Amino acid sequence: MSKQKDIDTAFFGQPRGLSTLFFTEMWERFSYYGMRAILLFYMYYAVTKGGLGMGETTAASIMSIYGSLVYLSGVVGGWLSDRVWGPRRTVFIGGVLIMFGHIALSLPFGVSALYVSIALIVAGTGLLKPNVSEMVGGLYSENDRRRDSGFSMFVFGINLGAAVAPWAVPWAANGFGMNLFHGEMNFHAGFSLAAIGMFFGLVQYVIGGRKYLSKDSLYPDDPIDKESLRPVMIWTLVGIVVLAVVLGLLAAVGQLNITNVITIITIIAIALPVYYFIMMLNSKKVTKEEHSRVLAYIPLFIAAVIFWAIEESGSVVLALFAEQRTILHIGSWHFAAANFQTLNPLFIMILTPVFVSLWDHWKSQPSAPGKFAAGLVFAGLSYAFMALPALIHGTTAGRVSPFWLVGSWFIVEIGEMLISPIGLSVTTRLAPKAFKSQMMSMWFLADAAAQAVNAQIVKFYSSATEVSYFLTIGIVSIVFGVILMFFVKRIHRLMGGVD
């Protein structure tokens, strides 16, 4: 089987199955990032402007915790794939739920539709994302040198969809360029376009999956038996009861509000990866070598949390900066604040070919921990860069050049190229055999923890505090990156031969 993988070069030198997974994620990211480009504005715009009229701080916290929940749900998706459905079926069910989530947002039913949509998209993305990535890893043998470049191409597909969406979805919300809504925003039209994107993703996934994906992906790696299923159901029920009791107590004392719910989710998002590391390190299914590799993964995980806290701020803090502090035109060309969301994926697409070539030809390239350390430094610099407009012009001088945002996004995307595709690749290789999909869920839990932290610290952001906000977080990232550099060799030894 590995021999066949070695000679399968039908998709730009990569296995043909990569094309199916490439386009599945492309359309899923189109739908998700299209929705995300306008969701913050939909929540805090006044009702007379087509929004929900929420407070700005509340909307920003919901936006962050939404992102956290999306990645937090990957734990359940990874478990269901490993133990019950297998990755291919799990991905399909997730895509269907995501599509219905966008449909819910496209309906004019206010806050209730927002929360229904959040529930559906959270569940669907948790089923889809970790298992698509795990199937990419399954296309390659352990020693296939194309693995890193293959994951880089996969990330390119993710960002192709994410780059188009922040133009297409706001364009639909603004009346398709024909002033259909008489100058007001019709956010629901934009959300409906996101639903259509997910539909296309499902169609090509089903057709391509039958032809090019391994039949092994139809079956769980570690199928659960009835005896093992019973305690899982019991503990799930216990968790639901405990959550219901906590919410009931909050309601009884008049504290059941969105702020406290977000705090509870933040605690869960931070505690869950801690539990997972403890569980894997103590599992009898994990060999001595795998145990060492899980230990090596811990500092990489912490680095990923810090990085994603900065990178994911693009749809929250930088979106607010774009709306409130940025000149929204260059000469006679006018654009929307939501359009800045395209910078993240656009720079990744520009940089991906450079880094694919670099990893393919650089024989003495740094190990994964070394790349992570450099990535953290770049992420920190991107935030330090965002402190400069206020330091130069002051925070009361009004709007500043859009090129500050362009520069910041460019710097952080250099960091992402050093962390994101490398992290995806190394996660699949460091994963214990019995926890393949669940280990990929751990990678997404880093993002969940990061955005949960953002849901709390975003409350301290405003135009008046932007210098201290950007500098403090940027310095934390740079310092941790420098510290990580001193431990690169030790971490690499623990990785047990994984480069």
Secondary structure by P-SEA (a helix, b strand, c coil): caaaaaacccccccccaaaaaaaaaaaaaaaaaaaaaccccccccccccccccccaaaaaaaaaaaaaaaaaaaaaaaaaaaccccaaaaaaaaaaaaaaaaaaaaccccaaaaaaaaaaaaaaaaacaaaaaaaaaacccccccaaaaaaaaaaaaaaaaaaaaaaaaaaaaacccccccccccaaaaaaaaaaaaaaaaaaaaaaaaacccccccccccccccaaaaaaaaaaaaaaaaaaaaaaaaaaaaccccaaaaaaaaaaaaaaaaaaaaaaaaacccccaaaaaaaaaaaaaaaaaaaaaaaaaccccaaaaaaaccccccccccccccccccaaaaaaaaaaaaaaaaaaacccccccaaaaaaaaaaaaaaaaaaaaccccccccccccccaaaaaaaaaaaaaaaaacaaaaaaaaaaacccccaaaaaaaaaaaaaaaaaaaaaccccccccaaaaaaaaaaaaaaaaaaaaaaaaaaaaaaccccc
